[in-house]
């Protein structure tokens, strides 16, 4: 599959997901914060809910699973050796290169994702409070962050927290080496010709949105730095001479529900978007910046009112729909906390989100989105193709507590073009 992502809403033709496994439970309340969780999840419940998301996706598009991709990749001895060496170089401690390489591809895949238990075979290890020498990838099922489609290329995430670095290393290896994909990767953490490496560069997929092939909307805050956005600017300057636009949205540093742009703004259709109103419209402290790049240089950079206004000025007139509805700021805040603005479009006007955010779903319904239950879609009782606009609701009592929604858990690799 040749990667191509020129919008957030084009008909989905390929997506990468990761079904959460024991790595989700391999934590305690004491180290949950280090794992970037505010609570620990019940895997059995989370798995049932995740099955609704994956079931809907499998009914509408080609689905690639990270574990299977990685296991197939590790059958290649050369790639296996290169990958393990790179991972062990990046780990804090205890990564035994030779020991890992002795495992089969399947076993090694499990170890790299679920963690390697620390052997208590000497005094130092015996007294060590850590359970793992190679820590589990608790956030791996949020595949959005570690890589992102940027037109015909895949931009590899430069994670803000070291606990997630291995996710990006794995995804880069998959896109560079797996025969399922034809693409070129761009990595802020790797020196690029003509672009100086900046150690402060971070960018995660939750902050990166492709509005149109020539417009990118990017959040900057706790996870994506201004230096990371500058890296994208430099890449556009190098490879594109025609006019491109970047709309940058500053995000609050707290609470943690604002970690990414897609927690307060997502695209729904050619004429609508989902917003968390207090951040997008009602705060004067958070700036929205419009950057123009043409003929391989920045031609304009200026502050604008907000994202919808900036997009309207570029020919994308989107009706904002409020996360949590229009009537109660407390309800808006509660539903945003549980990823109420975090929708994933699998076609123009056809989106997936959590059913628990009832006021948000009602707001969508009032704007013409038919509400479909995931279980009915999976069983074939209803078909999204029969509706012009729909919201497929998935259970999210447990998954939402992990800090992300449907967009966070999906990595599109190919979308059809959109007729604007």
WODAWO-V210187 format. One record per residue. RES is the residue in three letters. OMEGA is omega as a letter, one per 40 degrees, with the letter a starting at -180 (none if undefined). BURIAL is b if it has 9 or more other C-alpha atoms within 8 Angstrom, else e. Layout:
[[RES/OMEGA/BURIAL] [RES/OMEGA/BURIAL]]
This chain:
[[UNK/i/e] [UNK/a/e] [UNK/i/b] [UNK/i/b] [UNK/a/b] [UNK/i/b] [UNK/i/b] [UNK/a/b] [UNK/a/b] [UNK/a/b] [UNK/a/b] [UNK/i/b] [UNK/i/b] [UNK/a/b] [UNK/i/b] [UNK/i/b] [UNK/i/b] [UNK/i/b] [UNK/a/e] [UNK/i/b] [UNK/a/e] [UNK/i/e] [UNK/i/b] [UNK/a/b] [UNK/a/b] [UNK/i/b] [UNK/i/b] [UNK/i/e] [UNK/a/e] [UNK/a/e] [UNK/i/e] [UNK/a/b] [UNK/i/b] [UNK/i/e] [UNK/i/b] [UNK/i/e] [UNK/i/b] [UNK/i/b] [UNK/i/b] [UNK/a/b] [UNK/i/b] [UNK/a/e] [UNK/a/b] [UNK/i/e] [UNK/a/e] [UNK/a/b] [UNK/i/b] [UNK/i/e] [UNK/a/b] [UNK/i/b] [UNK/i/e] [UNK/i/b] [UNK/a/b] [UNK/i/b] [UNK/i/b] [UNK/a/b] [UNK/a/b] [UNK/i/b] [UNK/a/e] [UNK/a/e] [UNK/i/b] [UNK/a/b] [UNK/i/b] [UNK/a/b] [UNK/a/b] [UNK/a/b] [UNK/i/b] [UNK/i/e] [UNK/a/b] [UNK/i/b] [UNK/i/b] [UNK/a/b] [UNK/a/b] [UNK/i/b] [UNK/i/e] [UNK/a/e] [UNK/a/e] [UNK/i/e] [UNK/i/b] [UNK/a/b] [UNK/i/b] [UNK/a/e] [UNK/a/b] [UNK/i/b] [UNK/a/b] [UNK/i/b] [UNK/a/b] [UNK/i/b] [UNK/a/e] [UNK/a/e] [UNK/a/b] [UNK/a/e] [UNK/i/e] [UNK/a/e] [UNK/a/e] [UNK/a/e] [UNK/a/b] [UNK/i/e] [UNK/i/e] [UNK/a/b] [UNK/i/b] [UNK/a/e] [UNK/i/b] [UNK/a/e] [UNK/a/b] [UNK/i/e] [UNK/a/e] [UNK/i/b] [UNK/i/b] [UNK/a/b] [UNK/a/b] [UNK/a/b] [UNK/a/b] [UNK/i/b] [UNK/i/b] [UNK/a/b] [UNK/i/e] [UNK/i/b] [UNK/i/e] [UNK/a/e] [UNK/i/e] [UNK/a/e] [UNK/a/e] [UNK/i/e] [UNK/a/b] [UNK/a/e] [UNK/a/e] [UNK/a/e] [UNK/i/e] [UNK/i/e] [UNK/a/e] [UNK/i/b] [UNK/i/b] [UNK/a/b] [UNK/i/b] [UNK/i/b] [UNK/a/b] [UNK/a/b] [UNK/a/b] [UNK/a/b] [UNK/i/b] [UNK/a/b] [UNK/a/b] [UNK/a/b] [UNK/a/b] [UNK/i/b] [UNK/a/b] [UNK/i/b] [UNK/i/b] [UNK/a/b] [UNK/a/b] [UNK/a/b] [UNK/i/b] [UNK/i/b] [UNK/a/b] [UNK/a/b] [UNK/i/b] [UNK/a/b] [UNK/a/b] [UNK/a/b] [UNK/a/e] [UNK/a/e] [UNK/a/b] [UNK/a/b] [UNK/a/b] [UNK/i/b] [UNK/a/b] [UNK/i/b] [UNK/i/b] [UNK/a/b] [UNK/i/b] [UNK/i/b] [UNK/i/b] [UNK/a/b] [UNK/i/b] [UNK/a/b] [UNK/a/b] [UNK/a/b] [UNK/i/e] [UNK/a/e] [UNK/i/b] [UNK/a/b] [UNK/i/b] [UNK/a/b] [UNK/i/b] [UNK/a/e] [UNK/i/b] [UNK/a/b] [UNK/a/b] [UNK/i/e] [UNK/a/e] [UNK/i/e] [UNK/i/e] [UNK/a/e] [UNK/a/b] [UNK/i/e] [UNK/i/b] [UNK/a/e] [UNK/i/e] [UNK/a/e] [UNK/i/b] [UNK/i/b] [UNK/i/b] [UNK/a/b] [UNK/i/b] [UNK/i/b] [UNK/a/b] [UNK/i/b] [UNK/i/b] [UNK/i/b] [UNK/i/b] [UNK/a/b] [UNK/a/b] [UNK/a/e] [UNK/i/b] [UNK/i/b] [UNK/a/b] [UNK/i/b] [UNK/i/b] [UNK/a/b] [UNK/a/b] [UNK/a/b] [UNK/a/b] [UNK/a/b] [UNK/i/b] [UNK/i/e] [UNK/i/b] [UNK/i/b] [UNK/i/b] [UNK/i/e] [UNK/i/b] [UNK/i/e] [UNK/a/b] [UNK/i/b] [UNK/i/b] [UNK/i/b] [UNK/a/b] [UNK/a/e] [UNK/a/e] [UNK/i/b] [UNK/a/b] [UNK/a/e] [UNK/i/b] [UNK/a/b] [UNK/i/b] [UNK/i/b] [UNK/a/b] [UNK/i/b] [UNK/i/b] [UNK/a/b] [UNK/i/b] [UNK/i/b] [UNK/i/b] [UNK/e/e] [UNK/a/e] [UNK/i/e] [UNK/i/b] [UNK/a/b] [UNK/a/b] [UNK/i/b] [UNK/a/b] [UNK/i/b] [UNK/i/b] [UNK/a/b] [UNK/i/b] [UNK/i/b] [UNK/i/b] [UNK/a/b] [UNK/i/b] [UNK/a/b] [UNK/a/b] [UNK/i/b] [UNK/i/b] [UNK/a/b] [UNK/i/b] [UNK/a/b] [UNK/a/b] [UNK/i/e] [UNK/a/b] [UNK/a/b] [UNK/a/e] [UNK/i/e] [UNK/a/e] [UNK/a/e] [UNK/a/e] [UNK/a/b] [UNK/i/b] [UNK/a/b] [UNK/i/b] [UNK/a/b] [UNK/i/b] [UNK/i/b] [UNK/a/b] [UNK/a/b] [UNK/i/b] [UNK/i/b] [UNK/i/e] [UNK/a/b] [UNK/i/e] [UNK/i/e] [UNK/a/b] [UNK/i/e] [UNK/i/e] [UNK/a/b] [UNK/a/e] [UNK/a/b] [UNK/a/b] [UNK/i/b] [UNK/i/b] [UNK/i/b] [UNK/i/b] [UNK/i/b] [UNK/i/e] [UNK/i/e] [UNK/i/e] [UNK/a/b] [UNK/a/b] [UNK/i/b] [UNK/i/e] [UNK/i/b] [UNK/a/b] [UNK/i/b] [UNK/a/b] [UNK/i/b] [UNK/a/b] [UNK/a/e] [UNK/a/e] [UNK/a/e] [UNK/i/e] [UNK/i/e] [UNK/i/b] [UNK/a/b] [UNK/a/b] [UNK/a/b] [UNK/i/b] [UNK/i/b] [UNK/i/e] [UNK/i/b] [UNK/a/b] [UNK/i/b] [UNK/a/b] [UNK/a/b] [UNK/i/b] [UNK/i/b] [UNK/i/b] [UNK/i/b] [UNK/i/b] [UNK/i/b] [UNK/a/b] [UNK/a/b] [UNK/i/b] [UNK/i/b] [UNK/a/b] [UNK/i/b] [UNK/a/b] [UNK/a/e] [UNK/a/b] [UNK/a/e] [UNK/i/b] [UNK/i/b] [UNK/i/b] [UNK/i/b] [UNK/i/b] [UNK/i/b] [UNK/i/b] [UNK/i/e] [UNK/i/e] [UNK/i/e] [UNK/i/b] [UNK/a/b] [UNK/i/b] [UNK/i/b] [UNK/a/b] [UNK/a/b] [UNK/i/e] [UNK/i/b] [UNK/a/b] [UNK/a/b] [UNK/i/e] [UNK/i/e] [UNK/i/e] [UNK/a/b] [UNK/i/e] [UNK/a/e] [UNK/a/e] [UNK/a/e] [UNK/i/e] [UNK/i/e] [UNK/i/b] [UNK/i/b] [UNK/i/b] [UNK/a/b] [UNK/i/b] [UNK/i/b] [UNK/a/b] [UNK/i/b] [UNK/a/e] [UNK/a/b] [UNK/a/b] [UNK/a/b] [UNK/i/b] [UNK/i/b] [UNK/i/b] [UNK/a/b] [UNK/a/b] [UNK/i/b] [UNK/i/b] [UNK/a/b] [UNK/a/b] [UNK/i/b] [UNK/i/b] [UNK/i/b] [UNK/i/b] [UNK/i/b] [UNK/i/b] [UNK/i/b] [UNK/a/e] [UNK/i/b] [UNK/a/e] [UNK/none/e]]
